[in-house]
Amino acid sequence: MRRGQDAVLATERLRFHPWEPEDFPLLLALHREPEVQHFLQMGDPPWDEAFLQAKFEGFRADYAASGWTKFKVLDNRGRFLGRAGFGRFDETGELELGYSFMRPHWGQGYATEAADALLKWIYRAAAVDHVIGFAIAEHRASRKVLEKIGMAFTGMRDLNGIPNAFYRHDRLA
């Protein structure tokens, strides 16, 4: 896989890159995996190509405007693993941490490694005092990631009729 521009952030195993125009098929492949989509939509119809194209363009625009986005995540060999980073939560405008990984890469600690590194990075990269995260209530693995990185549970809320667990992390002084 072409590595493109330098990583914005790197961990021991992961590299976070802005999306390049030719990367759309990677995002499409990620969101065409039924198990990945299940934990984003809980049985709603899969996101169609037009919706994903709009998301992709939004990721690119976020990075151009602010220096953060839901980044393309590669391993050290340049293999695509998924996406992870930040977006604005529509209801409140708060910065929201999110991640989705290709199904074959679940259970290997990538989500925790990514979320932890991103949370530390964003306080250096942007003038934010807190970050939120949320996961579908039944997605225990994703909730555990948010808890492991030090996010505090703030309550349950329905999003589009689906119960979600919300978390918050405040910038340390």
C-alpha positions in Angstrom: 0.0 0.0 0.0 1.2 3.5 -0.8 2.2 5.3 2.4 1.4 8.8 1.2 2.3 11.7 3.4 4.0 11.3 6.7 2.0 10.1 9.7 0.4 12.8 11.9 0.8 10.5 14.9 2.6 7.2 15.4 2.5 4.6 18.2 4.5 1.4 18.6 2.2 -0.4 16.1 0.1 2.3 14.4 0.4 5.2 12.0 -2.4 7.8 11.7 -2.6 9.5 8.3 -5.0 12.1 6.7 -7.1 10.5 4.0 -5.9 11.0 0.4 -8.3 11.2 -2.5 -7.5 7.6 -3.6 -8.3 6.2 -0.2 -12.1 6.1 -0.5 -12.1 2.3 -1.4 -10.5 1.7 2.0 -13.3 3.5 3.9 -15.9 1.8 1.8 -14.4 -1.7 2.6 -14.4 -0.9 6.3 -18.0 0.1 6.4 -19.2 -2.8 4.1 -18.2 -5.2 6.9 -21.6 -6.2 8.5 -20.1 -6.6 12.0 -18.5 -3.2 11.9 -21.7 -1.6 10.7 -23.7 -3.4 13.3 -22.0 -1.5 16.1 -22.5 1.8 14.3 -26.1 1.3 13.3 -27.7 -1.6 15.2 -29.5 -3.2 12.3 -30.3 -0.1 10.2 -29.6 -0.5 6.5 -25.8 -0.2 5.7 -24.5 3.2 4.8 -24.6 3.5 1.1 -21.8 4.7 -1.1 -23.1 8.3 -1.4 -23.3 8.6 2.4 -19.8 7.2 2.8 -18.5 9.5 0.1 -19.9 12.5 2.1 -18.3 11.2 5.3 -15.0 10.7 3.5 -15.1 14.3 2.2 -16.0 15.5 5.7 -12.9 13.7 7.1 -10.7 15.4 4.5 -12.3 18.8 5.2 -12.0 18.5 9.0 -8.3 17.8 8.6 -7.7 20.7 6.2 -9.6 23.1 8.5 -8.5 22.0 11.9 -5.6 19.5 11.7 -7.7 16.6 13.2 -10.1 14.2 11.7 -11.0 10.5 11.9 -7.6 9.4 10.5 -6.8 6.5 8.3 -5.0 4.0 10.5 -2.2 1.8 9.1 0.1 -0.7 10.8 3.9 -0.5 10.6 3.9 -2.4 7.3 1.4 0.0 5.7 -1.6 -2.3 6.0 -5.0 -0.6 6.4 -6.6 -1.4 9.8 -9.4 1.1 10.1 -10.1 4.7 11.1 -9.7 6.5 14.4 -9.8 10.1 15.5 -12.1 13.0 16.1 -15.2 14.6 14.8 -17.7 17.2 16.1 -20.7 15.7 17.8 -23.6 17.3 16.0 -25.9 17.7 19.0 -23.4 19.7 21.1 -20.5 20.6 19.0 -18.1 18.8 21.4 -15.1 17.0 20.0 -15.9 13.3 19.9 -13.3 10.4 19.8 -14.3 7.5 17.6 -12.7 4.4 16.0 -13.7 1.6 13.7 -11.4 -1.2 12.7 -11.7 -3.9 10.1 -13.1 -7.1 11.7 -10.0 -9.2 11.3 -8.1 -6.7 13.5 -10.5 -6.8 16.5 -9.3 -8.1 19.8 -5.6 -7.2 19.2 -5.6 -4.0 21.3 -5.5 -1.6 18.3 -8.6 0.4 19.5 -7.1 0.9 22.9 -3.7 1.8 21.6 -5.3 4.2 19.0 -7.7 5.9 21.5 -5.1 6.4 24.2 -2.6 7.9 21.8 -5.2 10.1 20.1 -6.5 11.4 23.5 -3.1 12.4 24.6 -2.3 14.0 21.2 -5.5 16.1 20.8 -4.7 18.2 23.9 -1.4 19.2 22.3 -2.9 19.6 18.9 -6.1 21.6 19.6 -7.5 24.0 22.1 -10.1 21.8 23.7 -10.8 21.3 27.4 -12.5 18.0 27.1 -13.4 15.2 24.7 -16.5 12.9 24.6 -16.9 9.4 23.4 -19.8 7.1 23.1 -20.6 3.5 22.2 -23.7 1.5 21.6 -24.7 0.3 25.0 -24.4 -3.4 24.1 -20.9 -3.0 22.6 -19.0 -3.9 25.8 -15.6 -4.0 24.1 -15.8 -0.5 22.8 -17.0 0.8 26.2 -14.1 -1.0 27.8 -11.7 0.9 25.5 -13.2 4.3 26.6 -12.9 3.2 30.3 -9.3 2.0 29.9 -8.1 5.3 28.5 -9.6 7.2 31.5 -12.9 8.4 30.2 -15.6 8.8 32.8 -19.1 7.3 32.2 -21.6 10.2 32.1 -24.8 8.3 31.4 -27.0 6.6 28.8 -28.7 8.4 26.0 -30.7 7.3 23.0 -29.2 8.2 19.6 -31.7 7.5 16.8 -33.6 5.2 19.1 -30.5 3.2 20.1 -29.2 3.3 23.7 -25.6 4.6 23.8 -23.2 4.9 26.8 -21.6 8.3 26.9 -18.1 9.1 28.3 -16.1 12.3 28.9 -12.4 13.0 29.5 -11.3 16.4 30.8 -7.9 18.0 29.9 -5.6 17.6 32.9 -4.2 20.9 34.2 
